[in-house]
């Protein structure tokens, strides 16, 4: 079973950096994500979704294949491929996998203009190692599917790591001298 975690950030750049760091941690096998998407609230109030994967391309490829095969039956494989690609792309674009797009748009409306939310569908993780990596980016947990106790534990762990990170002086200026 996957757990949904939504974290608000002041801007899309920070949310994207956190998502990218989590993808690196996934390659290190510290977390397994079923989906990770960023919802950005534009200054005009519109919500733009930044998805990891696009189902449009896959739908177009499958549509081309099947359209070509069906087109061969009617002696018009190129026409079949073109129709199949268009139909497959449309079906792929209409497909919603991972975190529900409507849910992300609804929750995104609660953000400040210019803000962003990172939506994670976590299948498995090593929380003590993952939290240390992403808590310094800040952010506010705005919604989860965790139990109340597990959510409270997560919030406390993040607060603790952020407090420790805030208490460490910046090292780069000291190392340069």
Rosetta blueprint (number, residue, H / E / L):
1 X L
2 X L
3 X E
4 X E
5 X E
6 X E
7 X E
8 X E
9 X E
10 X L
11 X L
12 X H
13 X H
14 X H
15 X H
16 X H
17 X H
18 X H
19 X H
20 X H
21 X H
22 X H
23 X H
24 X H
25 X H
26 X H
27 X H
28 X L
29 X L
30 X L
31 X E
32 X E
33 X E
34 X E
35 X E
36 X E
37 X E
38 X E
39 X E
40 X E
41 X E
42 X L
43 X L
44 X L
45 X L
46 X L
47 X E
48 X E
49 X E
50 X E
51 X L
52 X L
53 X L
54 X L
55 X H
56 X H
57 X H
58 X H
59 X H
60 X H
61 X H
62 X H
63 X H
64 X H
65 X H
66 X H
67 X H
68 X H
69 X H
70 X H
71 X H
72 X H
73 X H
74 X L
75 X L
76 X L
77 X H
78 X H
79 X H
80 X H
81 X H
82 X H
83 X H
84 X H
85 X H
86 X H
87 X H
88 X H
89 X H
90 X H
91 X H
92 X H
93 X H
94 X H
95 X L
96 X L
97 X L
98 X L
99 X L
100 X L
101 X H
102 X H
103 X H
104 X H
105 X H
106 X H
107 X H
108 X H
109 X L
110 X L
111 X L
112 X L
113 X L
114 X L
115 X L
116 X E
117 X E
118 X E
119 X E
120 X E
121 X E
122 X E
123 X E
124 X E
125 X E
126 X L
127 X H
128 X H
129 X H
130 X H
131 X H
132 X H
133 X H
134 X H
135 X H
136 X H
137 X H
138 X L
139 X L
140 X E
141 X E
142 X E
143 X E
144 X E
145 X L
146 X L
147 X L
148 X H
149 X H
150 X H
151 X H
152 X H
153 X H
154 X H
155 X H
156 X H
157 X H
158 X H
159 X H
160 X H
161 X H
162 X H
163 X H
164 X H
165 X H
166 X H
167 X H
168 X L
169 X L
170 X L
171 X L
172 X H
173 X H
174 X H
175 X H
176 X H
177 X L
